[in-house]
Amino acid sequence: MPASDNGKYNALTVYIILIVVVACALVIGGIVFYRGEPQRPGPTSPHALDQTQ
């Protein structure tokens, strides 16, 4: 029976690690996407073209 218990713990640790990795990926992706939005409207190509003309 200890082998099956060990397998259960290994499965739990694998699921926990996967959940943590997915959560970190979502948080990092959300931060990058949130920071990327305000930067996009700032340096836009039409304004740069208007300034050169």
N, CA, C and O atoms as a Maestro MAE file, in Angstrom:
{
 s_m_m2io_version
 :::
 2.0.0
}

f_m_ct {
 s_m_title
 :::
 protein
 m_atom[212] {
  # First column is atom index #
  i_m_mmod_type
  r_m_x_coord
  r_m_y_coord
  r_m_z_coord
  i_m_residue_number
  s_m_chain_name
  s_m_pdb_residue_name
  s_m_pdb_atom_name
  i_m_atomic_number
  :::
  1 25 0.809 -1.217 0.000 1 A "MET " " N  " 7
  2 3 0.000 0.000 0.000 1 A "MET " " CA " 6
  3 2 0.847 1.276 0.000 1 A "MET " " C  " 6
  4 15 0.413 2.276 -0.571 1 A "MET " " O  " 8
  5 25 2.022 1.286 0.606 2 A "PRO " " N  " 7
  6 3 2.794 2.544 0.587 2 A "PRO " " CA " 6
  7 2 3.128 2.995 -0.827 2 A "PRO " " C  " 6
  8 15 3.270 4.192 -1.075 2 A "PRO " " O  " 8
  9 25 3.258 2.045 -1.767 3 A "ALA " " N  " 7
  10 3 3.569 2.433 -3.143 3 A "ALA " " CA " 6
  11 2 2.407 3.237 -3.728 3 A "ALA " " C  " 6
  12 15 2.622 4.240 -4.409 3 A "ALA " " O  " 8
  13 25 1.171 2.792 -3.460 4 A "SER " " N  " 7
  14 3 0.017 3.515 -4.003 4 A "SER " " CA " 6
  15 2 -0.092 4.892 -3.342 4 A "SER " " C  " 6
  16 15 -0.408 5.876 -4.010 4 A "SER " " O  " 8
  17 25 0.166 4.964 -2.038 5 A "ASP " " N  " 7
  18 3 0.131 6.267 -1.367 5 A "ASP " " CA " 6
  19 2 1.186 7.189 -1.961 5 A "ASP " " C  " 6
  20 15 0.932 8.370 -2.194 5 A "ASP " " O  " 8
  21 25 2.373 6.639 -2.203 6 A "ASN " " N  " 7
  22 3 3.439 7.449 -2.787 6 A "ASN " " CA " 6
  23 2 3.018 7.937 -4.172 6 A "ASN " " C  " 6
  24 15 3.285 9.085 -4.527 6 A "ASN " " O  " 8
  25 25 2.373 7.093 -4.946 7 A "GLY " " N  " 7
  26 3 1.893 7.490 -6.265 7 A "GLY " " CA " 6
  27 2 0.854 8.595 -6.168 7 A "GLY " " C  " 6
  28 15 0.837 9.515 -6.986 7 A "GLY " " O  " 8
  29 25 -0.021 8.503 -5.157 8 A "LYS " " N  " 7
  30 3 -1.019 9.557 -4.971 8 A "LYS " " CA " 6
  31 2 -0.332 10.878 -4.647 8 A "LYS " " C  " 6
  32 15 -0.701 11.921 -5.187 8 A "LYS " " O  " 8
  33 25 0.658 10.837 -3.772 9 A "TYR " " N  " 7
  34 3 1.359 12.076 -3.421 9 A "TYR " " CA " 6
  35 2 2.094 12.637 -4.636 9 A "TYR " " C  " 6
  36 15 2.123 13.850 -4.841 9 A "TYR " " O  " 8
  37 25 2.687 11.756 -5.441 10 A "ASN " " N  " 7
  38 3 3.385 12.229 -6.641 10 A "ASN " " CA " 6
  39 2 2.396 12.887 -7.598 10 A "ASN " " C  " 6
  40 15 2.701 13.928 -8.179 10 A "ASN " " O  " 8
  41 25 1.218 12.294 -7.769 11 A "ALA " " N  " 7
  42 3 0.210 12.876 -8.652 11 A "ALA " " CA " 6
  43 2 -0.237 14.229 -8.107 11 A "ALA " " C  " 6
  44 15 -0.400 15.183 -8.868 11 A "ALA " " O  " 8
  45 25 -0.435 14.316 -6.798 12 A "LEU " " N  " 7
  46 3 -0.847 15.593 -6.203 12 A "LEU " " CA " 6
  47 2 0.219 16.654 -6.421 12 A "LEU " " C  " 6
  48 15 -0.097 17.785 -6.789 12 A "LEU " " O  " 8
  49 25 1.479 16.301 -6.196 13 A "THR " " N  " 7
  50 3 2.546 17.287 -6.379 13 A "THR " " CA " 6
  51 2 2.621 17.722 -7.837 13 A "THR " " C  " 6
  52 15 2.848 18.898 -8.121 13 A "THR " " O  " 8
  53 25 2.433 16.785 -8.763 14 A "VAL " " N  " 7
  54 3 2.466 17.148 -10.190 14 A "VAL " " CA " 6
  55 2 1.329 18.108 -10.508 14 A "VAL " " C  " 6
  56 15 1.539 19.105 -11.199 14 A "VAL " " O  " 8
  57 25 0.122 17.822 -10.013 15 A "TYR " " N  " 7
  58 3 -1.012 18.714 -10.265 15 A "TYR " " CA " 6
  59 2 -0.774 20.084 -9.636 15 A "TYR " " C  " 6
  60 15 -1.076 21.105 -10.253 15 A "TYR " " O  " 8
  61 25 -0.237 20.118 -8.413 16 A "ILE " " N  " 7
  62 3 0.026 21.395 -7.741 16 A "ILE " " CA " 6
  63 2 1.055 22.191 -8.533 16 A "ILE " " C  " 6
  64 15 0.897 23.398 -8.721 16 A "ILE " " O  " 8
  65 25 2.109 21.523 -8.997 17 A "ILE " " N  " 7
  66 3 3.141 22.225 -9.771 17 A "ILE " " CA " 6
  67 2 2.532 22.766 -11.063 17 A "ILE " " C  " 6
  68 15 2.813 23.900 -11.451 17 A "ILE " " O  " 8
  69 25 1.704 21.969 -11.728 18 A "LEU " " N  " 7
  70 3 1.063 22.436 -12.968 18 A "LEU " " CA " 6
  71 2 0.179 23.643 -12.687 18 A "LEU " " C  " 6
  72 15 0.194 24.608 -13.451 18 A "LEU " " O  " 8
  73 25 -0.593 23.604 -11.601 19 A "ILE " " N  " 7
  74 3 -1.476 24.726 -11.261 19 A "ILE " " CA " 6
  75 2 -0.648 25.976 -10.983 19 A "ILE " " C  " 6
  76 15 -1.000 27.068 -11.430 19 A "ILE " " O  " 8
  77 25 0.454 25.820 -10.244 20 A "VAL " " N  " 7
  78 3 1.299 26.973 -9.927 20 A "VAL " " CA " 6
  79 2 1.904 27.547 -11.205 20 A "VAL " " C  " 6
  80 15 1.938 28.765 -11.382 20 A "VAL " " O  " 8
  81 25 2.376 26.688 -12.086 21 A "VAL " " N  " 7
  82 3 2.986 27.166 -13.338 21 A "VAL " " CA " 6
  83 2 1.945 27.898 -14.182 21 A "VAL " " C  " 6
  84 15 2.230 28.962 -14.732 21 A "VAL " " O  " 8
  85 25 0.741 27.336 -14.289 22 A "VAL " " N  " 7
  86 3 -0.312 27.985 -15.082 22 A "VAL " " CA " 6
  87 2 -0.695 29.318 -14.451 22 A "VAL " " C  " 6
  88 15 -0.896 30.304 -15.160 22 A "VAL " " O  " 8
  89 25 -0.798 29.357 -13.121 23 A "ALA " " N  " 7
  90 3 -1.152 30.608 -12.451 23 A "ALA " " CA " 6
  91 2 -0.083 31.666 -12.703 23 A "ALA " " C  " 6
  92 15 -0.407 32.817 -12.997 23 A "ALA " " O  " 8
  93 25 1.182 31.287 -12.589 24 A "CYS " " N  " 7
  94 3 2.269 32.243 -12.849 24 A "CYS " " CA " 6
  95 2 2.226 32.712 -14.302 24 A "CYS " " C  " 6
  96 15 2.421 33.896 -14.575 24 A "CYS " " O  " 8
  97 25 1.975 31.806 -15.223 25 A "ALA " " N  " 7
  98 3 1.911 32.195 -16.638 25 A "ALA " " CA " 6
  99 2 0.766 33.176 -16.867 25 A "ALA " " C  " 6
  100 15 0.924 34.144 -17.612 25 A "ALA " " O  " 8
  101 25 -0.383 32.941 -16.239 26 A "LEU " " N  " 7
  102 3 -1.509 33.858 -16.400 26 A "LEU " " CA " 6
  103 2 -1.190 35.221 -15.803 26 A "LEU " " C  " 6
  104 15 -1.505 36.247 -16.405 26 A "LEU " " O  " 8
  105 25 -0.566 35.246 -14.622 27 A "VAL " " N  " 7
  106 3 -0.234 36.519 -13.982 27 A "VAL " " CA " 6
  107 2 0.775 37.282 -14.831 27 A "VAL " " C  " 6
  108 15 0.606 38.477 -15.073 27 A "VAL " " O  " 8
  109 25 1.826 36.594 -15.285 28 A "ILE " " N  " 7
  110 3 2.854 37.267 -16.099 28 A "ILE " " CA " 6
  111 2 2.233 37.741 -17.412 28 A "ILE " " C  " 6
  112 15 2.499 38.860 -17.851 28 A "ILE " " O  " 8
  113 25 1.418 36.912 -18.035 29 A "GLY " " N  " 7
  114 3 0.765 37.318 -19.277 29 A "GLY " " CA " 6
  115 2 -0.158 38.510 -19.064 29 A "GLY " " C  " 6
  116 15 -0.203 39.416 -19.896 29 A "GLY " " O  " 8
  117 25 -0.888 38.515 -17.965 30 A "GLY " " N  " 7
  118 3 -1.763 39.649 -17.671 30 A "GLY " " CA " 6
  119 2 -0.975 40.921 -17.436 30 A "GLY " " C  " 6
  120 15 -1.383 41.989 -17.893 30 A "GLY " " O  " 8
  121 25 0.146 40.835 -16.732 31 A "ILE " " N  " 7
  122 3 0.970 42.025 -16.482 31 A "ILE " " CA " 6
  123 2 1.544 42.537 -17.796 31 A "ILE " " C  " 6
  124 15 1.519 43.741 -18.053 31 A "ILE " " O  " 8
  125 25 2.057 41.647 -18.623 32 A "VAL " " N  " 7
  126 3 2.642 42.074 -19.906 32 A "VAL " " CA " 6
  127 2 1.560 42.686 -20.783 32 A "VAL " " C  " 6
  128 15 1.786 43.719 -21.412 32 A "VAL " " O  " 8
  129 25 0.378 42.056 -20.832 33 A "PHE " " N  " 7
  130 3 -0.702 42.582 -21.669 33 A "PHE " " CA " 6
  131 2 -1.181 43.927 -21.126 33 A "PHE " " C  " 6
  132 15 -1.470 44.839 -21.900 33 A "PHE " " O  " 8
  133 25 -1.268 44.056 -19.791 34 A "TYR " " N  " 7
  134 3 -1.741 45.309 -19.193 34 A "TYR " " CA " 6
  135 2 -0.735 46.426 -19.428 34 A "TYR " " C  " 6
  136 15 -1.120 47.561 -19.709 34 A "TYR " " O  " 8
  137 25 0.552 46.111 -19.314 35 A "ARG " " N  " 7
  138 3 1.585 47.123 -19.557 35 A "ARG " " CA " 6
  139 2 1.716 47.421 -21.046 35 A "ARG " " C  " 6
  140 15 2.092 48.533 -21.417 35 A "ARG " " O  " 8
  141 25 1.415 46.452 -21.903 36 A "GLY " " N  " 7
  142 3 1.539 46.660 -23.343 36 A "GLY " " CA " 6
  143 2 0.441 47.557 -23.888 36 A "GLY " " C  " 6
  144 15 0.661 48.253 -24.880 36 A "GLY " " O  " 8
  145 25 -0.733 47.563 -23.272 37 A "GLU " " N  " 7
  146 3 -1.833 48.378 -23.787 37 A "GLU " " CA " 6
  147 2 -1.541 49.873 -23.726 37 A "GLU " " C  " 6
  148 15 -1.701 50.546 -24.744 37 A "GLU " " O  " 8
  149 25 -1.122 50.431 -22.590 38 A "PRO " " N  " 7
  150 3 -0.880 51.881 -22.562 38 A "PRO " " CA " 6
  151 2 0.275 52.299 -23.464 38 A "PRO " " C  " 6
  152 15 0.295 53.435 -23.937 38 A "PRO " " O  " 8
  153 25 1.233 51.417 -23.715 39 A "GLN " " N  " 7
  154 3 2.384 51.795 -24.533 39 A "GLN " " CA " 6
  155 2 2.015 51.832 -26.013 39 A "GLN " " C  " 6
  156 15 2.638 52.575 -26.771 39 A "GLN " " O  " 8
  157 25 1.038 51.068 -26.444 40 A "ARG " " N  " 7
  158 3 0.695 51.021 -27.872 40 A "ARG " " CA " 6
  159 2 0.136 52.356 -28.371 40 A "ARG " " C  " 6
  160 15 0.579 52.824 -29.420 40 A "ARG " " O  " 8
  161 25 -0.820 52.999 -27.672 41 A "PRO " " N  " 7
  162 3 -1.344 54.261 -28.206 41 A "PRO " " CA " 6
  163 2 -0.314 55.389 -28.200 41 A "PRO " " C  " 6
  164 15 -0.423 56.311 -29.008 41 A "PRO " " O  " 8
  165 25 0.676 55.346 -27.319 42 A "GLY " " N  " 7
  166 3 1.659 56.436 -27.229 42 A "GLY " " CA " 6
  167 2 2.438 56.612 -28.523 42 A "GLY " " C  " 6
  168 15 2.188 57.571 -29.254 42 A "GLY " " O  " 8
  169 25 3.367 55.725 -28.831 43 A "PRO " " N  " 7
  170 3 4.155 55.876 -30.070 43 A "PRO " " CA " 6
  171 2 3.438 55.241 -31.258 43 A "PRO " " C  " 6
  172 15 3.752 54.117 -31.650 43 A "PRO " " O  " 8
  173 25 2.479 55.962 -31.826 44 A "THR " " N  " 7
  174 3 1.754 55.432 -32.984 44 A "THR " " CA " 6
  175 2 2.381 55.965 -34.260 44 A "THR " " C  " 6
  176 15 2.930 57.067 -34.277 44 A "THR " " O  " 8
  177 25 2.300 55.190 -35.317 45 A "SER " " N  " 7
  178 3 2.932 55.585 -36.581 45 A "SER " " CA " 6
  179 2 2.249 56.807 -37.212 45 A "SER " " C  " 6
  180 15 2.957 57.644 -37.770 45 A "SER " " O  " 8
  181 25 0.920 56.962 -37.159 46 A "PRO " " N  " 7
  182 3 0.323 58.146 -37.801 46 A "PRO " " CA " 6
  183 2 0.818 59.448 -37.189 46 A "PRO " " C  " 6
  184 15 1.064 60.410 -37.916 46 A "PRO " " O  " 8
  185 25 0.969 59.501 -35.865 47 A "HIS " " N  " 7
  186 3 1.462 60.724 -35.231 47 A "HIS " " CA " 6
  187 2 2.895 61.001 -35.674 47 A "HIS " " C  " 6
  188 15 3.262 62.149 -35.924 47 A "HIS " " O  " 8
  189 25 3.703 59.945 -35.770 48 A "ALA " " N  " 7
  190 3 5.090 60.141 -36.203 48 A "ALA " " CA " 6
  191 2 5.106 60.658 -37.637 48 A "ALA " " C  " 6
  192 15 5.914 61.524 -37.973 48 A "ALA " " O  " 8
  193 25 4.224 60.137 -38.485 49 A "LEU " " N  " 7
  194 3 4.172 60.616 -39.870 49 A "LEU " " CA " 6
  195 2 3.700 62.072 -39.908 49 A "LEU " " C  " 6
  196 15 4.207 62.869 -40.697 49 A "LEU " " O  " 8
  197 25 2.731 62.416 -39.055 50 A "ASP " " N  " 7
  198 3 2.246 63.799 -39.029 50 A "ASP " " CA " 6
  199 2 3.353 64.748 -38.586 50 A "ASP " " C  " 6
  200 15 3.462 65.855 -39.112 50 A "ASP " " O  " 8
  201 25 4.179 64.328 -37.623 51 A "GLN " " N  " 7
  202 3 5.259 65.196 -37.149 51 A "GLN " " CA " 6
  203 2 6.306 65.389 -38.241 51 A "GLN " " C  " 6
  204 15 6.845 66.487 -38.379 51 A "GLN " " O  " 8
  205 25 6.606 64.359 -39.016 52 A "THR " " N  " 7
  206 3 7.621 64.489 -40.067 52 A "THR " " CA " 6
  207 2 7.100 65.383 -41.189 52 A "THR " " C  " 6
  208 15 7.872 66.137 -41.782 52 A "THR " " O  " 8
  209 25 5.813 65.313 -41.487 53 A "GLN " " N  " 7
  210 3 5.264 66.149 -42.557 53 A "GLN " " CA " 6
  211 2 5.183 67.589 -42.079 53 A "GLN " " C  " 6
  212 15 4.746 68.464 -42.827 53 A "GLN " " O  " 8
  :::
 }
 m_bond[211] {
  # First column is bond index #
  i_m_from
  i_m_to
  i_m_order
  :::
  1 1 2 1
  2 2 3 1
  3 3 4 2
  4 3 5 1
  5 5 6 1
  6 6 7 1
  7 7 8 2
  8 7 9 1
  9 9 10 1
  10 10 11 1
  11 11 12 2
  12 11 13 1
  13 13 14 1
  14 14 15 1
  15 15 16 2
  16 15 17 1
  17 17 18 1
  18 18 19 1
  19 19 20 2
  20 19 21 1
  21 21 22 1
  22 22 23 1
  23 23 24 2
  24 23 25 1
  25 25 26 1
  26 26 27 1
  27 27 28 2
  28 27 29 1
  29 29 30 1
  30 30 31 1
  31 31 32 2
  32 31 33 1
  33 33 34 1
  34 34 35 1
  35 35 36 2
  36 35 37 1
  37 37 38 1
  38 38 39 1
  39 39 40 2
  40 39 41 1
  41 41 42 1
  42 42 43 1
  43 43 44 2
  44 43 45 1
  45 45 46 1
  46 46 47 1
  47 47 48 2
  48 47 49 1
  49 49 50 1
  50 50 51 1
  51 51 52 2
  52 51 53 1
  53 53 54 1
  54 54 55 1
  55 55 56 2
  56 55 57 1
  57 57 58 1
  58 58 59 1
  59 59 60 2
  60 59 61 1
  61 61 62 1
  62 62 63 1
  63 63 64 2
  64 63 65 1
  65 65 66 1
  66 66 67 1
  67 67 68 2
  68 67 69 1
  69 69 70 1
  70 70 71 1
  71 71 72 2
  72 71 73 1
  73 73 74 1
  74 74 75 1
  75 75 76 2
  76 75 77 1
  77 77 78 1
  78 78 79 1
  79 79 80 2
  80 79 81 1
  81 81 82 1
  82 82 83 1
  83 83 84 2
  84 83 85 1
  85 85 86 1
  86 86 87 1
  87 87 88 2
  88 87 89 1
  89 89 90 1
  90 90 91 1
  91 91 92 2
  92 91 93 1
  93 93 94 1
  94 94 95 1
  95 95 96 2
  96 95 97 1
  97 97 98 1
  98 98 99 1
  99 99 100 2
  100 99 101 1
  101 101 102 1
  102 102 103 1
  103 103 104 2
  104 103 105 1
  105 105 106 1
  106 106 107 1
  107 107 108 2
  108 107 109 1
  109 109 110 1
  110 110 111 1
  111 111 112 2
  112 111 113 1
  113 113 114 1
  114 114 115 1
  115 115 116 2
  116 115 117 1
  117 117 118 1
  118 118 119 1
  119 119 120 2
  120 119 121 1
  121 121 122 1
  122 122 123 1
  123 123 124 2
  124 123 125 1
  125 125 126 1
  126 126 127 1
  127 127 128 2
  128 127 129 1
  129 129 130 1
  130 130 131 1
  131 131 132 2
  132 131 133 1
  133 133 134 1
  134 134 135 1
  135 135 136 2
  136 135 137 1
  137 137 138 1
  138 138 139 1
  139 139 140 2
  140 139 141 1
  141 141 142 1
  142 142 143 1
  143 143 144 2
  144 143 145 1
  145 145 146 1
  146 146 147 1
  147 147 148 2
  148 147 149 1
  149 149 150 1
  150 150 151 1
  151 151 152 2
  152 151 153 1
  153 153 154 1
  154 154 155 1
  155 155 156 2
  156 155 157 1
  157 157 158 1
  158 158 159 1
  159 159 160 2
  160 159 161 1
  161 161 162 1
  162 162 163 1
  163 163 164 2
  164 163 165 1
  165 165 166 1
  166 166 167 1
  167 167 168 2
  168 167 169 1
  169 169 170 1
  170 170 171 1
  171 171 172 2
  172 171 173 1
  173 173 174 1
  174 174 175 1
  175 175 176 2
  176 175 177 1
  177 177 178 1
  178 178 179 1
  179 179 180 2
  180 179 181 1
  181 181 182 1
  182 182 183 1
  183 183 184 2
  184 183 185 1
  185 185 186 1
  186 186 187 1
  187 187 188 2
  188 187 189 1
  189 189 190 1
  190 190 191 1
  191 191 192 2
  192 191 193 1
  193 193 194 1
  194 194 195 1
  195 195 196 2
  196 195 197 1
  197 197 198 1
  198 198 199 1
  199 199 200 2
  200 199 201 1
  201 201 202 1
  202 202 203 1
  203 203 204 2
  204 203 205 1
  205 205 206 1
  206 206 207 1
  207 207 208 2
  208 207 209 1
  209 209 210 1
  210 210 211 1
  211 211 212 2
  :::
 }
}
